[in-house]
Amino acid sequence: MAKLPTLNQLRETAERANDAIAEVASDAAAAIETLNTAKADAPIWSAKTVAASAWVTNTDTAVKNAGYNYMADIAYSGITAADSAECIIYPASAPTAIAAGICPTSEIIAGAIRLYARSIPTAAISIQVRPILDMSTTT
């Protein structure tokens, strides 16, 4: 006949189970907090202006060969090359952006969002930007 567990053994098992449940709950709370504070889940838009004087000769051969001879960097603290960003040109700046042939995509480098253009814009361009965190690097 099998020996039945003692009351102390049952208590110890229950305590270990409670500890495991508490650890899982703590990990879940930390994961939820990470999601709540991640750039991808916090649609914080920032207004930025790219001065006409910010444009310099493009140094990326492949992009330059595609016809985009100029580039401008928009400083954005905390953004990394692994991230991406949404960039929306304000309607008032659209004619200037269209005339300059602004590239519809951007490149993210450490600390900045890089825009490309076929020619240097004749005036400042106002845009809204929102960083999107590369979630594959979040632990």
C-alpha positions as CSV (number, residue, x, y, z in Angstrom):
1,M,0.0,0.0,0.0
2,A,1.3,3.4,-0.9
3,K,2.2,5.8,1.8
4,L,0.0,8.9,1.9
5,P,1.8,12.4,2.1
6,T,1.9,14.0,5.5
7,L,0.3,17.4,6.2
8,N,3.7,19.0,6.3
9,Q,4.5,17.6,2.8
10,L,1.2,19.0,1.5
11,R,2.0,22.4,3.0
12,E,5.4,22.5,1.5
13,T,4.0,21.6,-1.9
14,A,1.4,24.3,-1.6
15,E,4.0,26.8,-0.6
16,R,6.2,25.9,-3.7
17,A,3.1,26.2,-5.9
18,N,2.3,29.6,-4.4
19,D,5.9,30.8,-5.0
20,A,5.8,29.6,-8.6
21,I,2.5,31.4,-9.2
22,A,3.9,34.6,-7.6
23,E,6.9,34.4,-9.9
24,V,4.7,34.0,-13.0
25,A,2.5,36.8,-11.9
26,S,5.5,39.1,-11.4
27,D,6.9,38.2,-14.8
28,A,3.6,38.9,-16.4
29,A,3.3,42.3,-14.7
30,A,6.8,43.2,-15.9
31,A,6.0,42.1,-19.5
32,I,2.8,44.2,-19.4
33,E,4.8,47.2,-18.1
34,T,7.3,46.8,-20.9
35,L,4.5,46.8,-23.5
36,N,2.9,49.8,-22.0
37,T,6.2,51.8,-22.2
38,A,7.5,50.5,-25.5
39,K,7.7,53.1,-28.4
40,A,5.7,50.8,-30.7
41,D,2.7,50.8,-28.3
42,A,2.9,54.5,-27.4
43,P,1.9,56.5,-30.4
44,I,3.7,59.6,-29.4
45,W,4.0,61.9,-32.4
46,S,6.5,64.7,-32.5
47,A,6.5,67.8,-34.7
48,K,9.8,68.3,-36.4
49,T,11.1,70.8,-38.9
50,V,13.8,70.1,-41.5
51,A,15.4,73.4,-42.5
52,A,16.4,73.9,-46.1
53,S,20.0,74.3,-44.8
54,A,19.9,70.9,-43.2
55,W,20.2,69.1,-46.6
56,V,23.6,67.8,-47.5
57,T,25.0,65.7,-50.4
58,N,24.0,62.1,-50.0
59,T,26.8,59.7,-49.2
60,D,24.8,56.5,-49.6
61,T,25.8,55.3,-53.1
62,A,22.8,53.0,-53.6
63,V,20.3,55.6,-52.6
64,K,22.1,58.3,-54.6
65,N,22.0,55.9,-57.6
66,A,18.2,55.8,-57.2
67,G,18.2,59.5,-57.8
68,Y,18.1,60.9,-54.3
69,N,21.1,63.3,-54.3
70,Y,20.5,64.9,-50.9
71,M,19.8,63.8,-47.3
72,A,18.9,65.4,-44.0
73,D,18.9,64.0,-40.6
74,I,16.2,64.7,-38.0
75,A,17.6,64.3,-34.5
76,Y,15.5,61.9,-32.4
77,S,16.8,60.9,-29.0
78,G,16.8,57.2,-28.2
79,I,16.0,55.9,-31.7
80,T,18.3,53.2,-33.0
81,A,19.1,51.7,-36.4
82,A,17.0,48.7,-35.4
83,D,13.9,50.9,-35.1
84,S,11.7,52.4,-37.7
85,A,9.5,55.5,-37.8
86,E,6.4,56.9,-39.4
87,C,6.9,60.3,-41.0
88,I,4.0,62.4,-42.2
89,I,4.6,65.7,-44.0
90,Y,2.3,68.5,-42.9
91,P,-0.1,69.6,-45.7
92,A,1.4,73.1,-45.7
93,S,4.8,71.6,-46.5
94,A,3.6,69.2,-49.2
95,P,4.2,71.5,-52.2
96,T,7.8,72.0,-51.1
97,A,8.3,68.3,-50.4
98,I,6.8,67.3,-53.8
99,A,8.9,69.9,-55.7
100,A,12.1,68.6,-54.0
101,G,11.2,65.0,-54.7
102,I,11.3,63.8,-51.1
103,C,11.7,60.0,-50.9
104,P,8.6,58.3,-49.5
105,T,10.7,56.2,-47.2
106,S,13.2,57.1,-44.5
107,E,16.2,55.5,-42.9
108,I,16.8,55.2,-39.2
109,I,20.3,55.7,-37.9
110,A,21.4,56.0,-34.3
111,G,19.8,59.1,-32.9
112,A,18.2,60.3,-36.1
113,I,15.7,59.8,-38.9
114,R,17.2,60.3,-42.3
115,L,15.2,61.7,-45.2
116,Y,16.3,61.8,-48.8
117,A,15.4,64.2,-51.7
118,R,16.1,64.5,-55.4
119,S,16.9,68.3,-54.9
120,I,17.3,70.5,-51.9
121,P,13.9,71.9,-50.7
122,T,13.5,75.6,-51.2
123,A,12.0,76.0,-47.7
124,A,11.7,74.2,-44.4
125,I,9.6,71.1,-44.3
126,S,7.4,70.4,-41.3
127,I,6.7,66.7,-40.5
128,Q,5.3,64.6,-37.7
129,V,7.3,61.6,-36.7
130,R,6.5,58.6,-34.5
131,P,9.3,56.1,-33.6
132,I,8.4,52.4,-33.8
133,L,10.5,50.2,-31.6
134,D,12.0,47.0,-33.0
135,M,10.3,44.7,-30.6
136,S,12.5,41.7,-31.5
137,T,15.3,43.3,-29.3
138,T,13.0,43.8,-26.3
139,T,13.5,41.1,-23.6
